[in-house]
Amino acid sequence: AVPVGQSRLRWVDLIRALGAFLVVLAHVQYSGSGPRVVGDLYYALTRAAVPLFFISSGYLLLSKNEPLWDFFRKRVVKVFVPFLVWSVIYLLWQREAFDRSFLDILKIYTLKIVRGPRESHLWFFYELFGLYLFTPILRVYLKSAVRKDLLYFFGSWFLLIIIAKLVQDFTSLQIGFTYYFLGGYIGHFLFGRLVETYEITAVHKRIAWAIFFIALLATTAGMYLYTETQYFEDYFSFTVVIMSCASWIALNGISV
């Protein structure tokens, strides 16, 4: 485990900067006379970006011990206010409800923002806010949780979300059970804390890099061969989750 302090923040910031670069790369239009598989490789690489952001957020937030008021006050100032401002900017840019009264505009804008992102890239905030609401509960759980508890939580999420999605996307089997507490990116959110319970050595990092490149090639091959489905582009696809988790381990505590 890496001690809490400035060195930890620097390497996590490096991962987040890498994630930001990959997000930009994901929105680059690939063109040229080269083989399509090259573009698929570039796009497959970018699939680790968003999961790395969620892992980073969980790693930093779940290790803190602070009053509820302080936690939510910081989230409002740092995240919710910018989200709200940009949502309104996009609504104004789209000239939504300009012919209404101010109160009507306020009501319409509020309802539109509540219903969903005003631009596609703002979806990230809607996922993040749900994790923020659950963070104080996870902190209580983590105070008494040991490694086997974290393994159980992450393993359950991996089985019921990642493996179940793989089965349902490629077979006729559909799973009707509900497990609300395991939905979405909570597995990514907890993964950083799980890794922190281990002593990551140079050997572990080399293995993680090997797994990352294998998963990257598998993701690329899946995108190239299965053009009728977007499974391999999904952040919850088996290969993308493996790729994301392996890259976090490989970069864990890197000197910067």
C-alpha positions as CSV (number, residue, x, y, z in Angstrom):
1,A,0.0,0.0,0.0
2,V,1.1,3.5,-0.7
3,P,1.2,5.9,2.3
4,V,-1.3,8.7,2.4
5,G,0.4,12.0,1.4
6,Q,1.7,14.1,-1.4
7,S,3.4,11.2,-3.2
8,R,0.2,9.4,-3.4
9,L,-1.6,12.4,-4.8
10,R,1.0,12.8,-7.5
11,W,0.7,9.3,-8.9
12,V,-3.1,9.4,-8.7
13,D,-3.0,12.8,-10.5
14,L,-0.8,11.2,-13.2
15,I,-3.4,8.5,-13.7
16,R,-6.2,11.0,-14.0
17,A,-4.2,13.1,-16.4
18,L,-3.7,9.9,-18.5
19,G,-7.4,9.3,-18.3
20,A,-8.1,12.8,-19.5
21,F,-5.8,12.3,-22.5
22,L,-7.5,9.0,-23.4
23,V,-10.9,10.7,-23.2
24,V,-9.7,13.3,-25.8
25,L,-8.2,10.4,-27.9
26,A,-11.6,8.6,-27.8
27,H,-13.2,11.6,-29.6
28,V,-10.6,11.9,-32.3
29,Q,-11.8,10.9,-35.8
30,Y,-9.5,8.2,-37.2
31,S,-9.0,8.5,-40.9
32,G,-6.5,7.5,-43.5
33,S,-5.7,4.6,-45.9
34,G,-4.4,2.3,-43.2
35,P,-6.1,-0.9,-41.9
36,R,-9.2,-0.4,-39.8
37,V,-7.7,-2.5,-37.0
38,V,-5.3,0.4,-36.2
39,G,-8.2,2.7,-35.5
40,D,-9.8,-0.1,-33.4
41,L,-6.6,-0.4,-31.4
42,Y,-6.5,3.3,-30.6
43,Y,-10.2,3.3,-29.6
44,A,-9.8,0.1,-27.5
45,L,-7.0,1.8,-25.6
46,T,-9.3,4.7,-24.7
47,R,-11.8,2.4,-23.1
48,A,-9.8,2.4,-19.9
49,A,-10.2,6.2,-19.4
50,V,-13.5,6.5,-17.6
51,P,-13.0,3.4,-15.4
52,L,-9.7,4.9,-14.2
53,F,-11.5,8.1,-13.2
54,F,-14.0,6.1,-11.1
55,I,-11.2,4.0,-9.5
56,S,-9.2,7.2,-8.7
57,S,-12.3,8.9,-7.2
58,G,-13.0,5.9,-5.0
59,Y,-9.4,5.5,-4.0
60,L,-9.2,9.1,-2.8
61,L,-12.7,9.5,-1.3
62,L,-13.1,6.2,0.5
63,S,-9.9,6.6,2.5
64,K,-11.1,9.9,4.1
65,N,-12.8,10.4,7.4
66,E,-14.9,13.5,7.5
67,P,-18.3,14.7,8.6
68,L,-21.2,14.3,6.2
69,W,-21.7,18.0,5.9
70,D,-18.0,18.6,5.0
71,F,-18.1,15.8,2.4
72,F,-21.2,17.0,0.6
73,R,-20.2,20.7,0.9
74,K,-17.0,19.9,-1.0
75,R,-18.8,17.9,-3.6
76,V,-21.3,20.7,-4.2
77,V,-18.6,23.3,-4.7
78,K,-16.2,21.2,-6.7
79,V,-18.5,19.1,-8.8
80,F,-22.2,20.0,-8.6
81,V,-21.9,23.7,-9.3
82,P,-19.7,23.3,-12.4
83,F,-22.1,20.5,-13.6
84,L,-25.1,22.8,-13.1
85,V,-23.4,25.8,-14.8
86,W,-22.4,23.8,-17.8
87,S,-25.8,22.1,-18.1
88,V,-27.5,25.6,-18.1
89,I,-24.9,26.9,-20.7
90,Y,-25.8,24.0,-23.0
91,L,-29.5,24.7,-22.6
92,L,-29.0,28.4,-23.4
93,W,-26.8,27.4,-26.4
94,Q,-29.6,25.3,-27.7
95,R,-32.0,28.2,-27.1
96,E,-34.3,26.1,-25.0
97,A,-37.6,27.8,-23.9
98,F,-36.4,31.4,-24.8
99,D,-40.0,32.4,-25.4
100,R,-41.2,31.6,-21.9
101,S,-41.3,33.6,-18.6
102,F,-38.3,33.4,-16.3
103,L,-40.2,31.1,-13.9
104,D,-41.2,28.8,-16.7
105,I,-37.6,28.7,-18.0
106,L,-36.4,27.8,-14.5
107,K,-38.9,25.0,-14.2
108,I,-38.2,23.6,-17.7
109,Y,-34.4,23.8,-17.2
110,T,-34.7,22.1,-13.8
111,L,-36.8,19.2,-15.2
112,K,-34.5,18.8,-18.2
113,I,-31.4,18.6,-16.1
114,V,-33.0,16.1,-13.7
115,R,-34.1,13.9,-16.6
116,G,-30.7,13.5,-18.0
117,P,-27.5,15.1,-19.4
118,R,-27.9,18.1,-21.6
119,E,-25.0,16.9,-23.7
120,S,-23.8,13.4,-24.0
121,H,-20.5,13.8,-22.3
122,L,-22.2,15.0,-19.1
123,W,-23.4,11.5,-18.4
124,F,-20.4,11.0,-16.2
125,F,-21.7,13.4,-13.5
126,Y,-25.0,11.5,-13.2
127,E,-23.1,8.3,-12.4
128,L,-20.7,10.1,-10.1
129,F,-23.5,11.7,-8.0
130,G,-25.0,8.3,-7.3
131,L,-21.6,7.1,-6.0
132,Y,-21.3,10.3,-3.9
133,L,-24.5,9.5,-2.1
134,F,-23.3,6.0,-1.4
135,T,-19.8,7.1,-0.3
136,P,-20.6,7.7,3.4
137,I,-22.2,4.3,3.6
138,L,-19.1,2.6,2.0
139,R,-16.9,4.5,4.4
140,V,-18.7,3.0,7.4
141,Y,-18.4,-0.5,5.7
142,L,-14.7,0.0,5.1
143,K,-13.9,0.9,8.7
144,S,-14.5,-2.7,9.8
145,A,-14.0,-4.5,6.5
146,V,-10.9,-6.6,6.0
147,R,-9.4,-7.9,2.7
148,K,-11.8,-10.8,2.4
149,D,-14.8,-8.5,2.8
150,L,-13.5,-6.3,0.0
151,L,-12.8,-9.4,-2.2
152,Y,-16.4,-10.6,-1.5
153,F,-17.8,-7.2,-2.5
154,F,-15.7,-6.8,-5.6
155,G,-16.1,-10.4,-6.6
156,S,-19.9,-10.2,-6.3
157,W,-20.0,-7.1,-8.5
158,F,-17.7,-8.7,-11.0
159,L,-19.8,-11.9,-11.2
160,L,-23.2,-10.3,-11.2
161,I,-22.4,-7.2,-13.4
162,I,-19.5,-8.1,-15.6
163,I,-19.8,-11.8,-16.1
164,A,-23.6,-11.6,-16.2
165,K,-23.4,-8.9,-19.0
166,L,-21.0,-11.1,-21.0
167,V,-23.3,-14.1,-20.7
168,Q,-26.4,-12.1,-21.6
169,D,-24.8,-10.3,-24.5
170,F,-23.5,-13.5,-26.2
171,T,-26.1,-16.1,-25.2
172,S,-29.9,-16.3,-25.0
173,L,-29.7,-16.6,-21.2
174,Q,-31.2,-13.6,-19.4
175,I,-30.8,-13.1,-15.6
176,G,-33.9,-11.8,-13.8
177,F,-32.4,-11.3,-10.3
178,T,-32.0,-7.8,-8.8
179,Y,-29.0,-6.6,-6.8
180,Y,-29.4,-2.9,-6.7
181,F,-26.4,-2.3,-4.3
182,L,-24.0,-3.7,-6.9
183,G,-25.1,-1.6,-9.9
184,G,-23.0,0.6,-12.1
185,Y,-19.4,1.7,-11.3
186,I,-19.4,0.8,-7.6
187,G,-17.0,-2.1,-8.4
188,H,-14.5,0.4,-9.9
189,F,-15.1,2.8,-7.0
190,L,-14.1,0.1,-4.5
191,F,-11.3,-1.5,-6.5
192,G,-8.6,1.1,-5.5
193,R,-9.2,0.4,-1.9
194,L,-9.0,-3.4,-2.5
195,V,-5.6,-3.0,-4.2
196,E,-4.4,-0.9,-1.3
197,T,-4.7,-4.0,1.0
198,Y,-1.9,-5.7,-1.0
199,E,1.8,-4.9,-1.2
200,I,2.3,-4.3,-4.9
201,T,5.8,-5.4,-6.0
202,A,7.6,-4.9,-9.3
203,V,6.7,-8.5,-10.3
204,H,3.0,-7.7,-9.7
205,K,3.3,-4.7,-11.9
206,R,5.0,-6.6,-14.7
207,I,2.3,-9.2,-14.6
208,A,-0.3,-6.4,-14.6
209,W,1.2,-4.8,-17.7
210,A,1.2,-8.2,-19.4
211,I,-2.5,-8.7,-18.5
212,F,-3.3,-5.1,-19.7
213,F,-1.8,-5.7,-23.1
214,I,-3.5,-9.0,-23.5
215,A,-6.8,-7.5,-22.6
216,L,-6.1,-4.5,-24.9
217,L,-5.5,-6.9,-27.8
218,A,-8.6,-8.9,-26.9
219,T,-10.7,-5.7,-26.9
220,T,-9.3,-4.7,-30.3
221,A,-9.9,-8.1,-31.8
222,G,-13.5,-8.1,-30.4
223,M,-14.2,-4.7,-31.9
224,Y,-12.7,-5.7,-35.2
225,L,-14.4,-9.1,-35.5
226,Y,-17.8,-8.3,-33.9
227,T,-18.8,-5.2,-35.7
228,E,-22.5,-5.9,-35.2
229,T,-22.2,-5.4,-31.4
230,Q,-20.8,-2.6,-29.3
231,Y,-20.1,-5.0,-26.4
232,F,-16.3,-4.6,-26.6
233,E,-16.6,-0.8,-26.5
234,D,-18.6,-0.9,-23.3
235,Y,-17.0,0.1,-20.0
236,F,-18.5,-3.0,-18.4
237,S,-17.2,-5.5,-21.0
238,F,-15.0,-8.2,-19.5
239,T,-11.9,-7.2,-21.4
240,V,-12.2,-3.5,-20.7
241,V,-12.7,-4.1,-16.9
242,I,-9.6,-6.3,-16.9
243,M,-7.7,-3.8,-18.9
244,S,-8.7,-0.9,-16.5
245,C,-8.0,-2.8,-13.3
246,A,-4.6,-4.1,-14.6
247,S,-3.5,-0.6,-15.6
248,W,-4.4,0.8,-12.2
249,I,-2.2,-1.9,-10.6
250,A,0.6,-1.3,-13.1
251,L,0.6,2.4,-12.4
252,N,0.1,2.1,-8.6
253,G,2.5,4.3,-6.7
254,I,4.5,5.2,-9.8
255,S,7.3,7.7,-9.2
256,V,6.6,11.1,-10.7
